[in-house]
Amino acid sequence: LPHLQFETATGENSPLRALSQPQLQSREQVGDDLVWTITCAYRAVRVGEQVFPAPSINDTRFVAPADHGQLEEVRCLVVGKPVTVNVVAPPLEGRPEGFTGAVAERFTASVSLDALNVKVGDPVKLTITFRTEADAEQIRMPQLPQLRGFRTYGEPLRHTIEGGCAFVYNLRPVQAGLLEIPSLPFAWFEKQTRNYQVTHTFAVPLYVHPSAQLVLM
């Protein structure tokens, strides 16, 4: 590689997070020139501006003279242009309810219960799982709607999993019969189309048996 100088580091307040060290992708001959392609991977994590200073090459080239004599050593100093990256938030206009904060190319949502048959008052864990390549820290904890026949208690938990994240809620059924976690809508901002997309989870049934506990009237 030539003596290439470029600053790729970002600070704590930067809107970008480095995902890896700079990688040499290719080196090829283009006419009389050698072209190196170096890639630096980042993820946008917050709104803001990041300025990368101009890269520079301070090196020596060997140039053939017109008379095809001995190669001449020529000092080469080349300075590029700085690069500014602006990270903006998804637009407020057209933002649907249930927006998770994810900016992604793919996004799926699913709901599950840790039991299918319980008694009135038994604890049940409800898990909402998001699968996406987006940074899990961007995804906000969903607020559950009022669930008919259930009471929530305790603090929900957040888990980062491979390929996404999951949120666990504590529920107790307060009436017997066939209850249901209804279909829930979740939205994300699609990077390619630059539009909001909405997905819906499948409804999950739960059969609740009467409790044998005595009730004092």
ChimeraX attribute file (.defattr): number of C-alpha atoms within 10 A of each C-alpha:
attribute: neighborCount
match mode: 1-to-1
recipient: residues
	/A:1	9
	/A:2	10
	/A:3	11
	/A:4	12
	/A:5	13
	/A:6	14
	/A:7	11
	/A:8	15
	/A:9	11
	/A:10	15
	/A:11	10
	/A:12	7
	/A:13	11
	/A:14	18
	/A:15	20
	/A:16	23
	/A:17	17
	/A:18	16
	/A:19	10
	/A:20	10
	/A:21	12
	/A:22	12
	/A:23	11
	/A:24	12
	/A:25	9
	/A:26	10
	/A:27	12
	/A:28	10
	/A:29	9
	/A:30	8
	/A:31	7
	/A:32	6
	/A:33	8
	/A:34	10
	/A:35	13
	/A:36	13
	/A:37	10
	/A:38	11
	/A:39	12
	/A:40	12
	/A:41	13
	/A:42	15
	/A:43	12
	/A:44	19
	/A:45	16
	/A:46	15
	/A:47	14
	/A:48	15
	/A:49	14
	/A:50	17
	/A:51	14
	/A:52	15
	/A:53	15
	/A:54	13
	/A:55	16
	/A:56	16
	/A:57	15
	/A:58	14
	/A:59	14
	/A:60	13
	/A:61	13
	/A:62	12
	/A:63	12
	/A:64	12
	/A:65	10
	/A:66	6
	/A:67	6
	/A:68	8
	/A:69	8
	/A:70	10
	/A:71	11
	/A:72	11
	/A:73	11
	/A:74	11
	/A:75	10
	/A:76	11
	/A:77	11
	/A:78	10
	/A:79	12
	/A:80	11
	/A:81	10
	/A:82	11
	/A:83	12
	/A:84	11
	/A:85	13
	/A:86	13
	/A:87	16
	/A:88	12
	/A:89	10
	/A:90	19
	/A:91	11
	/A:92	7
	/A:93	7
	/A:94	9
	/A:95	15
	/A:96	15
	/A:97	10
	/A:98	17
	/A:99	18
	/A:100	17
	/A:101	20
	/A:102	24
	/A:103	25
	/A:104	16
	/A:105	15
	/A:106	15
	/A:107	21
	/A:108	16
	/A:109	20
	/A:110	19
	/A:111	21
	/A:112	18
	/A:113	17
	/A:114	10
	/A:115	13
	/A:116	12
	/A:117	13
	/A:118	18
	/A:119	18
	/A:120	20
	/A:121	19
	/A:122	14
	/A:123	17
	/A:124	20
	/A:125	15
	/A:126	19
	/A:127	19
	/A:128	19
	/A:129	20
	/A:130	24
	/A:131	17
	/A:132	21
	/A:133	15
	/A:134	22
	/A:135	18
	/A:136	21
	/A:137	13
	/A:138	14
	/A:139	19
	/A:140	14
	/A:141	17
	/A:142	13
	/A:143	8
	/A:144	10
	/A:145	8
	/A:146	9
	/A:147	14
	/A:148	13
	/A:149	18
	/A:150	19
	/A:151	14
	/A:152	17
	/A:153	11
	/A:154	8
	/A:155	9
	/A:156	16
	/A:157	12
	/A:158	15
	/A:159	12
	/A:160	14
	/A:161	12
	/A:162	10
	/A:163	12
	/A:164	20
	/A:165	20
	/A:166	20
	/A:167	18
	/A:168	19
	/A:169	18
	/A:170	17
	/A:171	20
	/A:172	18
	/A:173	24
	/A:174	17
	/A:175	17
	/A:176	17
	/A:177	15
	/A:178	12
	/A:179	17
	/A:180	15
	/A:181	19
	/A:182	16
	/A:183	14
	/A:184	17
	/A:185	15
	/A:186	22
	/A:187	22
	/A:188	26
	/A:189	23
	/A:190	18
	/A:191	14
	/A:192	9
	/A:193	9
	/A:194	13
	/A:195	14
	/A:196	18
	/A:197	16
	/A:198	17
	/A:199	16
	/A:200	15
	/A:201	18
	/A:202	15
	/A:203	13
	/A:204	16
	/A:205	16
	/A:206	18
	/A:207	16
	/A:208	21
	/A:209	17
	/A:210	13
	/A:211	15
	/A:212	8
	/A:213	8
	/A:214	6
	/A:215	6
	/A:216	4
	/A:217	3
